[in-house]
């Protein structure tokens, strides 16, 4: 958004996204909107009924000139019963509206959140390189929290206020059409004041949303590096920076609140002027015998109520601007491109993304995905003239690499720091676009022609830092619940995580795993990752420094895995400990991004050691 106009307007995409989110509930929402409006007009119409009741009493006592009054023949008890009925029915309809609308609205905005989460998980890796963790967290915490807070119950409250305003106008005009000439200009003035303040409020709220991210990002990064910060005795620097960022946020919040309070003051002033005009107008009309005492009571009662209601309406409308800003920020993620090759890559439009969500989460698709382990389940890889870099403005990290790995072959990768070992793994997983060259799976299909999720199912990966998630042991081994308990126990026994003598029961599979597996030793975490790899049954297994930090017993199991458990798999092993690679069929030697040599393990390792020494 570059122009002043664009800075204060929301894109059409924001409204489309909201429309698609609410579309599954539209018919029901239309019905409950009707019920809600009916409830509000029934409750407020009691004012008119009381006004007519006053006129009836006035006429019967001879204080007022005789006017047509449909309630002249009604007893006071009958009128009281009607008032009670209007109150009860209106209350029930209003409660039904608020509860049901809030429920549907909460489901709608939750679907936006689910969709943003789904799509973010399929963004290119470059997105995560360029966006700090705190900025992404803000989208899924503060921005979504604002959207959910304002589009849940408060949106129902706002619509109820809108119903009240419409009902008030109708009921005042029923009491006396003359009041139209006061209501119309006052309504127009309220609108002008709102529009004038909207420009400033929207700008300030956008600034508030944007300035919230840096402090959250800084806090998240500080907690991640807390141990290093303490070792280096740099805590004061980080605290000072957080305080400065937080102070900037608080100052912007103060500026935003000042704008809101000033807006509220203007609305209160207009309400006071409205009451004065209604009073003067009523006196003049009563003198001309154009209105009744009851209609004056109706007008004053509803105008006094409307003064607060109009103020609340525009204040809520102003707050909903904040909710729309949250939707706008989430919608920004919905309109970013997916990782090239992902399912739905060509379905960028949010409308298609709702279809994509349904497709990806369908039971049939998950079963199909789980059963898929390769184009022909062979596990062969061919890299041909591969040039690779992390971005167009960055230098090449892999330069004209070519090699072939045969099915079932065990291949080691060696090289000094910065030689391109990790970059080769990134390229094999297609985490970044390949600028030049090709990677073929099973010597037949270039990976650019294979849907990425399917392609990556060909690989299992065990890294130096075991990746575990908060949840149960079973969820870490089999998150889609596609395997029988018996199979899970067999894999756990095979890797030595449990003994065969241990009881096989669901209690063990329900063992809670903390975030990153903090309640397990490093060796236990690595064994779980090894068991997960066995369960996946992928034809290609990549071990990236998997034995560098584990205890001797766990290392022995990992080495045995490469020899026995994965003997029918294609293995790609990265290791600084060269003894780990001695049993490989071949070794690839990388140097400064080039493939220096490839050949028998013993020969390449000896040459590498001679150069190193």
N, C-alpha and C positions, 0 to 999 in steps of 0.2 A: 504494500500500500504506500504509494508515493505522494499522491496529491492530498490536499487538505480534506477534500470531499471523501476520498477513500478512507481516510483515517477515522471518520466518524460513522461509516456505514459498514454493515456486515455483508459479506459476499452472499450471493444466491446459494452457494453450496451449503452454508450454515442452515438456511431454512429448509433446503432439500433434505439434509441429514435429519433434522428434527421431524420433518414430514414422514420420512421412511421409518424413523424410530417409532412414531405414534401410529403409523398406518395399520398395524395388526389390530389396533383397538379402536379405530375410528368410529365404527358403527355403534359400539357400546358407549364411547365417549359422547357421541351426539345425543344418545338417549339420556345419559346422566346429566349432560348440560341442560337439557330440557327440564329434567326433574329438579336440578339445582335452581334454575331460574324461576320455575313455578313455586318452589319452596320459599325463595326470597320475596317474591311478589305477594305471596299469601301472608307472610309475616308482616311486611311493611304495609299491606292494605288495611291492616287493623287501624292504622292512623286515620285513613279515610272513613272507615266505619265509625270510629269514635267521633270524627268531625260531624258526620251525618247525625249521629246520636245527640250531639250537642245542639245541632240545629233543630232537631225534633223537640227536644226539651224546651228550647228557646221559643219555638212556635207555639207549643201547647200552653206555655205560661204567658203568652201574649207580649213577650219582650221583643220579638222579631216579626217582620212582615211575613205573611203566609207564603211559603214557597212549596213547590212540588217536592215531596219527600216520601220515597217508597217505604220508609220505615215508620211512618206515622202510626200505622195500625199494629206495629210490633210492640210486644211488651219488653220491658228492660231485661227480663230474664232471658228472652229469646236472643236479644242482641248479645248479652254476655256469653251465652252458649256458643253463638257463632264466633265470637272473638276467641273463645277457648279452642274451638275446632280449628280455626285458622292457625292459631299458635301451634297446636300439636302437629297438625299435618305439615305445616311449613317447617317445623323443627325436624321432623322425621325425614322429609325430602332433602333438607339441607345437610343433615348428617350423612345420609346415603350418598349424596353427591360428593361430599368432601372425602369420605372414606374410599369410595370406589375410584374417584378421579385420582386421588393421591396414589392409590395402588397401581393403577394403569400407568401413571406418569413415572412412578419409580421404576417399573418394569421397562418402560421405553428408554429412559436415560441409562439404565443398566445395560441395555443392549448396545448402546453407543460405546459404553466402557468396554464391554466384551469385544466389540468389533475393533476398537482401537488396540486393545491388548493382542488380539489375534493378528492384526496387521503388523503391529510393531515387532512381533516375534518373527516376521518374515521380511523385515527391512534388510537392505544390504549391510554388510559389516562396516562399510564406510560411514554409515549413519551413526553407529555407536562409537566410531573413532572420533567423529567431529562433534558429538553432543555429550557434554558431561553427564555423569550418572544423575547428579542432582537435578539437572534440567528435565531429564526424562521422568524422574520420580515426581517432580512437581506436576507434570501432566496427569499422573495416575493417583496423586494424593490431593494437593490443594485445588487444582483445576476441577478434577472430578468431584471432590468434596463440595465445591461451590455449586457445581451443576446439580448434583443430587440434592443438596440442601434447598435450593431455590426452585427446582422443578418437581419436587415432591409435594409435601403439604403446603408450602408457601404459594405455589402456583394455583392450587385450589382456593387458597385464601384470596389471592389476587382476582381470580375469576368471580368469586363470591362478591367482592367489592364492586367489580364491574357490573354484575347483575343488580346490585343495590342501586348504583347510579342510574342504570336504565330504568329500573322500577320506580325510583324517586321521580325522575322526569315524567314518566307516564302518570303516576299517581298525583303529582302536583298539577299537571295539566287537566286531569279528571276533576280535581277539586275546583280549579278555575283556569280556563285557557289564558287569562290575562297575564298569568305569571310567566308565560312563555317569553315575553318580551324582556324579562329580567334574566331568566335562566340562559337564554341563547347567548347574549353578550358575555355573561360571566363564564360560561363554558368555554367560549372562544378565548377569553383572557387566560383562563387556566391552561389551555392548550399552548398558547403562545409562550407562557412562562416555562412550561415543561420543555418545549422545543428549544428554547434559548438555553436552558440549563443542561439539556441532554448532551450538547456538543462538549461542554466542559467536563461533565461527569463521566462520559464515556472515555474521554482522553485520560482522565485521572485514574479511572479504574483499570484501563489497559496498562498504564504505567505501573500501577500497583501489582498487577499480575506478573508483569515482566521483571520487576525488581525483586520479587519474592524468590526467584530461582537461584540467583548467585549465593545467597546465604545458605540455602538448603544444599546446593552443590558443594559449597565449601565445607559444610558440616559433615556431609557424607564422605567426602574425600579425607577429612581429618580423622574420622573414626576408623577408616580403612587403614590409615597409616599411623595409628596412635602409638604403636610400639616404637617405630623409627623416630617419631617426633620427640618422644620422651628420652630416647637414647641420645639424640642430638641436642637435647635441652632447648628445643625450639617452641615449646608450648606457648610461651608468651606472645610470640609472633603470630601464631595461628589464632590465639584468643583475641588479639588486637584486631586482626583482619575480620574475624567473625563479628566482633562488636561493631566495627565500622559498617559492614554490610547490613547488619541488623538495624543499626541506627538509620541508615539510608531508607530501609524498608519502613521503619516506624515514622520517619518524617513524611514519606509519601502517603502513608496511611492517614496521618494527621491532615495533610493537605486535602485528601479525598473526603475525609469526614467534615472538614470545614465547608466544602462545596455542598455536601449533603445537608448540613445544618442551615446554610444560607437558603437553599432551595426550600426547605421546610418552613423557614420564616416567611418567605414570599407567599407560600400557599396559605399560611395562617392569616396573613394580611388580606388576601383575596376573600377568604371565608368571612372575615369581619365586615368587609365592604358589602358582600352579598347579603348578610343579615340586615345591614342598615338599609339597603335598597328595598329588600322585601318588606321591611317595616314601614318605610315611607310610602311604598306603593300600595300596601294593604290599607293604610289609613286613607289614602286618596280614593281607592276603589270602594271602601266601606262608606265613605261620605257620599259617593254617587250611587249607593245601593246596588253596586255591581257584583259584590261578593257577600258571602255570609260569614258569620262569626266562626262557624265550623270550618269553612275553607281557610280562614286565616290561621286557625289552630293547626290545620293540616300543613299549610305552607310553612309556618314557623317550625313546627316539629320536624318536618322532613328537611327543611333547609338547614336547621341546626345540625341534624344528623348528617346531612350531605356535606356540610363544611368539613367535618372530621373525615368523612368517607372520601371526599375528593382528595384531601391531603394524603390520606392513606393510599389511595389509588395511585397517585403519581409517585409517592415514595416507594411503593411496591414495584411500580413500573420501572423506576430508576434502579432498584435493586435487581430486578430481572435482567437489566442491562449487564450486570455483573455475571449473571448466569449465562447470558448469551456470549459474553467474552470467554467464559470457560468452554462453552460448546465450540466457539470459534477456534480456540487453541487445540481442542481435541480433533476438530474437523481438519485442522492443518495436517495432522498425522494421517488422517484418512485419505488425504489427497497426495501423499508422498508415494513414489513408486515402490513396488515390492522388489525384492531381490530377483534379479533376472533369472528366469528358469523356474521360479516357484509356481506352484499351482495357483492360478488366478493372476499371473503376472500381467496379462492383457485385460484384466477386469478391474481397472483402477477406479472406475466410477463407484461411489459409495453404494449406489443402488445394487450394483452387481456384487459388491462386497457382502451385502446381507445374504445374497444367494450363496456366495463363496463360504461364508460361515456355516450355513446350513449343510453345504456339501462336505466341507472338511470334517465337521463334527458328526456326520452321519455314521451309523453303525456299519453299514456295508463298506464305506470307504475305509474306515479304520481297520476292518478285518482284511480288506484287500491290501492295505498298506502293510499290515503286520505280516502277511503271508509272503510279501514281495521281498526277495533277498538278492535280486540281481537280474540282469537282462537274460543271461543263460546260466547264472549261478556258477560261473567258472572262476572269477577272481583274477583275471588277467588285466594288466594296465599297460598302455602304451603312451608315452610322452614324446611328442614330436615337435622339434624346433620351438620349444616353449620359451617365451619372453614374459616376464611377470613383474609387476610393480603394484604398489598399494594405491596409487592415485596418479592421474595424468601428469601432475606437477612434481612427482617424486622420481628419484632415479630407479633404474632397473635393479631388481634384487636377484632375479634369475635371468640368465642370458643364453639363449639358444640351447636349451637342455633337451636331450633326446635319449630315451632308453626304453626298454620293454621288460616288464616283470611277468613271468609265466605263471599260470595257475599252480598254486601249491608251493611256490618258491618262497624261500626265506631270504630277504634282502636287507642288509644293513645300510645305514647312511651315516657317514662320518664327515667331519669338517670342523675347522676352528670356528670360534664365535664370529658371527656375521657372514658365514659362508653361504647361508641360504637354506639350511636344513628345515627350520620352522616354516620358512616361506614356501618351500616345496610342499609341505603338508597342507598349508593354507590353499595352495593352488589345486592340490588333489581333491580337497573338499569343495573347491569352487566357491570359497568365501569371498573372493574378489574377482571381478571380471578379468578374463584372460585377453590381453591385448593382441598377442601374436602367438601362433602355434596352436596345437590341439592336444587334447587328452582323450584317448579312446578307451572305452571299457570293453574288455574281451575282444579287442582288435577289430571291432565292428562298428560300434556306435560312438560318435564324438559326444562328449558329455553335454555339449550345448543343445543336443537334440533330445536329451532325457530330462524329464521333470525332476527338479532338484531333490525333492523329498524321496522319490524313488531311487535316484542315483545314490544318495547318501546312505540309504539302507544297505548298500553293499559294503559299508565300512563299519567297523567297531573301533573305538579309540580309547586307549588308556594313556593318560598323561602323567607327568611328574606330580602334579597336584590333583589328587582324586576329587572328582566332582560328585558330590552328594547333595541331596535336597532335604529340607525339613519335611518330615512325613514319616511314614512307617517303613520298616525294612522292605516289606513287599512292594510298596510304591516306588522305592528306589530301584528295585530289581525289575519290576514289571508294571510300569505306570499305567498301562492300558488294560491290565488284568486279562491278558490274552493267554496265560499259561496256567497249567494246573499246579497246585501246591507241591505235588510229588516231584515235578520237574525242578521247581525252585530249590527244594531241599537237596536234591541230588547234586545240583550245581554248587550249593553252599558246602556240601560235604567234600566234593571233588577238590575245591580250592583250599579246604582246610579251615573255613570259617567256623564250622561246627564239626563235632565228632559224630561218627556213625552211632555211637552209643547214646547220644542225646535224643530226647523225645521229639518226635516230629509233631508239632501242634501249632495251631494258628497263633498262639501267644507269642511264639518266637517271631513269626512273620509280622506280627503287630508291634514289634519292638520299635519304640520311637527313635528316629534319627534326627539329631539337631541340625541346624543350618551348617552346611559344609562338613557335616559329620563330626562336629566338635566333641561329641561324647564317645568317640571311638579313637583308637590309636591310629597312627599313620598307616601301619601295616594292615590293620583291620579294614581301614577305608580302601586301601588298594586291593585287598582280597575281594571286597564287595564289588568293586569296579570290574575285577576279573570275572567274578561270577555273573555279573550283568552281561559281560561280553560273551560268555558261553551261552547264555539264554538267548541273545540276539541272533546267533547263528549266521552272522554275516560272512561272506566268502573272503573278505579282506580285513585283516587285523593290523592296526597301527599302534605300536608301543613307542611313546615319546618320553624317553628318560624314565620309564616306568619303575625301574629298580634303583634309582639314584639315591632315594631318601628312606628306603624301607630297611627294616632289621634283617639280619642274615637269614632267618627262617622264612620270612616273607619273600626275600629275594630268591631263595631256593625254589619256592613254589612258583614264582613268576618265571624263572628260567625253565622250570619243568613244564610250565604252560606252553612256552614257545616250542618245546621239544615234543610234548605228548598231546596236550589238549588241543593245540592248533596245528597239528601235523598235517591235516588235510586242508588247511587254510593258506591263503597267500599272506605272508607276514612282511611288514615293513617296520624295521626296528631302528630307532635313533638312540644312540648311547654314547656318553663320554667314556664310560668304562669299556675299553676295547675288548676285554675278555668276554663281555656279554655277546659280542658279535662273532666270536670264533666259530660258532656252529652254523653261521649263515652260509647259504649257497654262494652268494655274491655280495660284494660291498660296493656302494656308490660313494665316491669321494668328491665332495663339493669344495670349491675354493673361490671365494669372492664372487659367487653367483654363477660360476662356470662349472660344468661337469669336467673335473680334471681327469678322473680315471674310473673305470668300472671293471671289475673282474673277480676272481676267486678271493674269498675272504682272507685267507692267510697271506696271500701275495699283497693285496691292497693294504692290509693292516700293517705289515712290515714296512712297506714304503712310506706310509703315513707316519709311523713312529720314527723312522730315520729322518724325515723332513722336520718333524717336531723337535727332535733332539738337536 
